[in-house]
Amino acid sequence: MSGSISSTSGRQEPVPAIVQRCFMEETQEAVLYFQIMDLGRQLYVWVATGGAKWNNLHLAFPSKTDPVPPVATLVPSAAAADGQSLARRLAIKLKRPVLCSCNLPTGVPLLQAIAERRLVQELTAMASAGPQAAAPATAAAAG
Protein backbone atom coordinates (compact mmCIF):
# COMPACT_ATOMS: atom_id res chain seq x y z
CA MET A 1 0.00 0.00 0.00
CA SER A 2 2.77 2.38 -0.88
CA GLY A 3 1.65 5.98 -1.15
CA SER A 4 -1.69 5.59 0.65
CA ILE A 5 -3.08 5.24 4.13
CA SER A 6 -6.18 3.29 4.99
CA SER A 7 -8.38 5.22 7.39
CA THR A 8 -11.07 3.82 9.67
CA SER A 9 -13.74 4.80 7.14
CA GLY A 10 -12.16 2.50 4.57
CA ARG A 11 -11.13 5.35 2.28
CA GLN A 12 -7.59 5.58 1.06
CA GLU A 13 -5.96 8.97 1.40
CA PRO A 14 -2.78 9.84 -0.50
CA VAL A 15 0.37 10.31 1.51
CA PRO A 16 2.64 13.00 0.08
CA ALA A 17 6.19 11.92 -0.63
CA ILE A 18 8.75 13.56 1.63
CA VAL A 19 11.20 15.43 -0.54
CA GLN A 20 14.64 16.04 0.95
CA ARG A 21 17.50 18.18 -0.23
CA CYS A 22 20.91 18.39 1.49
CA PHE A 23 23.66 20.74 0.35
CA MET A 24 26.41 23.03 1.57
CA GLU A 25 27.74 26.45 0.67
CA GLU A 26 31.18 27.85 1.37
CA THR A 27 31.33 31.51 2.39
CA GLN A 28 34.21 33.67 3.56
CA GLU A 29 32.94 33.38 7.13
CA ALA A 30 32.17 29.64 7.33
CA VAL A 31 30.85 26.57 5.55
CA LEU A 32 27.05 26.37 5.78
CA TYR A 33 25.32 22.99 5.83
CA PHE A 34 21.65 22.74 4.88
CA GLN A 35 18.86 20.18 4.99
CA ILE A 36 15.42 20.92 3.58
CA MET A 37 12.50 18.52 3.85
CA ASP A 38 9.21 19.24 2.15
CA LEU A 39 6.72 17.38 4.34
CA GLY A 40 3.71 18.20 2.18
CA ARG A 41 1.87 20.79 4.22
CA GLN A 42 4.93 22.23 5.94
CA LEU A 43 8.67 22.57 5.49
CA TYR A 44 11.51 21.50 7.75
CA VAL A 45 14.71 23.53 7.42
CA TRP A 46 18.02 22.90 9.20
CA VAL A 47 21.10 25.07 8.77
CA ALA A 48 24.39 24.90 10.68
CA THR A 49 28.09 25.59 10.55
CA GLY A 50 30.73 23.09 11.58
CA GLY A 51 28.78 19.91 11.04
CA ALA A 52 25.78 18.16 12.49
CA LYS A 53 24.38 20.22 15.36
CA TRP A 54 20.73 20.41 16.33
CA ASN A 55 20.31 22.79 19.25
CA ASN A 56 16.88 24.33 18.71
CA LEU A 57 13.61 24.04 16.82
CA HIS A 58 11.04 26.71 16.02
CA LEU A 59 7.69 26.55 14.23
CA ALA A 60 6.36 29.59 12.39
CA PHE A 61 3.07 29.51 10.55
CA PRO A 62 1.33 32.14 8.43
CA SER A 63 -1.80 33.65 9.93
CA LYS A 64 -4.80 34.99 8.04
CA THR A 65 -5.37 37.63 10.71
CA ASP A 66 -1.82 38.83 11.37
CA PRO A 67 0.87 39.74 8.80
CA VAL A 68 3.57 38.68 11.26
CA PRO A 69 3.52 34.88 11.71
CA PRO A 70 3.51 33.62 15.28
CA VAL A 71 6.49 31.48 16.27
CA ALA A 72 6.52 28.64 18.78
CA THR A 73 9.82 27.50 20.26
CA LEU A 74 9.66 23.71 20.44
CA VAL A 75 13.27 23.09 21.52
CA PRO A 76 14.77 26.16 23.24
CA SER A 77 18.39 27.29 23.11
CA ALA A 78 20.48 30.26 24.19
CA ALA A 79 20.45 31.68 20.64
CA ALA A 80 16.70 31.25 20.11
CA ALA A 81 16.17 34.69 18.56
CA ASP A 82 18.10 33.85 15.37
CA GLY A 83 16.10 30.68 14.75
CA GLN A 84 12.81 32.37 15.55
CA SER A 85 13.44 35.25 13.18
CA LEU A 86 14.61 32.93 10.38
CA ALA A 87 11.52 30.72 10.80
CA ARG A 88 9.26 33.80 10.76
CA ARG A 89 10.86 35.32 7.64
CA LEU A 90 10.73 32.01 5.75
CA ALA A 91 7.04 31.54 6.66
CA ILE A 92 6.29 35.05 5.36
CA LYS A 93 8.17 34.51 2.09
CA LEU A 94 6.95 30.96 1.44
CA LYS A 95 3.42 31.30 2.86
CA ARG A 96 3.73 27.86 4.49
CA PRO A 97 4.38 26.62 8.02
CA VAL A 98 8.13 26.25 8.61
CA LEU A 99 9.93 24.12 11.20
CA CYS A 100 13.38 25.67 11.53
CA SER A 101 16.55 24.67 13.32
CA CYS A 102 19.16 27.42 12.95
CA ASN A 103 22.56 26.54 14.39
CA LEU A 104 24.65 29.51 13.26
CA PRO A 105 27.07 31.56 15.35
CA THR A 106 25.38 34.48 17.08
CA GLY A 107 26.43 38.00 16.22
CA VAL A 108 27.12 37.25 12.53
CA PRO A 109 24.06 38.70 10.74
CA LEU A 110 25.74 38.43 7.33
CA LEU A 111 25.99 34.65 7.73
CA GLN A 112 22.30 34.40 8.59
CA ALA A 113 21.42 36.59 5.58
CA ILE A 114 23.48 34.35 3.28
CA ALA A 115 21.79 31.25 4.72
CA GLU A 116 18.32 32.75 4.29
CA ARG A 117 19.02 33.81 0.70
CA ARG A 118 20.26 30.32 -0.19
CA LEU A 119 17.31 28.63 1.52
CA VAL A 120 14.83 30.77 -0.40
CA GLN A 121 16.66 30.01 -3.68
CA GLU A 122 16.55 26.26 -3.06
CA LEU A 123 12.94 26.24 -1.85
CA THR A 124 11.83 28.29 -4.85
CA ALA A 125 13.66 25.90 -7.19
CA MET A 126 12.07 22.90 -5.45
CA ALA A 127 8.59 24.43 -5.73
CA SER A 128 8.97 25.29 -9.42
CA ALA A 129 10.38 21.86 -10.29
CA GLY A 130 7.54 20.02 -8.53
CA PRO A 131 7.82 16.61 -6.87
CA GLN A 132 10.79 15.61 -9.04
CA ALA A 133 12.94 18.42 -7.58
CA ALA A 134 14.77 16.06 -5.26
CA ALA A 135 14.82 12.41 -4.45
CA PRO A 136 12.39 11.19 -1.79
CA ALA A 137 13.99 11.00 1.65
CA THR A 138 14.02 7.21 1.63
CA ALA A 139 15.93 7.10 -1.65
CA ALA A 140 18.30 9.86 -0.53
CA ALA A 141 19.08 8.02 2.70
CA ALA A 142 19.69 4.74 0.87
CA GLY A 143 22.01 6.30 -1.72
Steps between C-alpha positions, in 0.01 A plus 500: 500500500777738412388860473166461680361465848190305586280693740231360728233598247658270243603785271854523378663839534818587310815547701727769357855392429756664726745687283844561649786714382841521672775735386775729622633842410844640570515866602788716617373471857423126520368193322120480523327162505133475405221244511156574359208260527171572330251314719199582284316759704806644672874534455784393726820703467831437678808717457829483691870569487764250603305182446200325645360706787135519597458738792157654446173471311243767420165484321367804316171492316326763288187651650200634311443764767855620566769591243770394746495120545499374857798286599503216751830386648484121518861438608650807672862613487709797608497642145125457447447844345693416181300183438171669580563788263617268220191279542274808496660652188487169311131453591425851370688446173378145435147534642531156663565376853875463559680287759845655533817400679761775463840412644709797387742705709331792673605852414569425131194645321668473159525122540131475586412719199706276270331190644153650457570606141624151411205331671252714308683424172489125562139498621389705200683261266341200674152653472538586131641157413216316676528159666797400283715781646683264732505135581257378766660481844503121498691489172737776612578316823561172317732656241 
